Amino acid sequence: MSSNLIQVKCPRCGHVWYVDVKDLEKQQQSMFRHLTLESALQPRVTSYRVRCPQDGTYVVVDVKEIDDG
């Protein structure tokens, strides 16, 4: 399995599926958290809204960015 895949579980129906992070980055439904001085020192977390393919429920997925430098 690719390291870019993340597991998502629907809280409503319990369906589990995998989403590629690269596909999430292409979507315009990302939500960013408010940046403060304290949070600037923490790894950046991006939240994406994905839709369950089974029942259509929206699920918010948090993805932590890894610094390659």
Order of alpha helices (4+ residues) and beta strands (2+ residues): beta-beta-alpha-beta-alpha-beta-beta
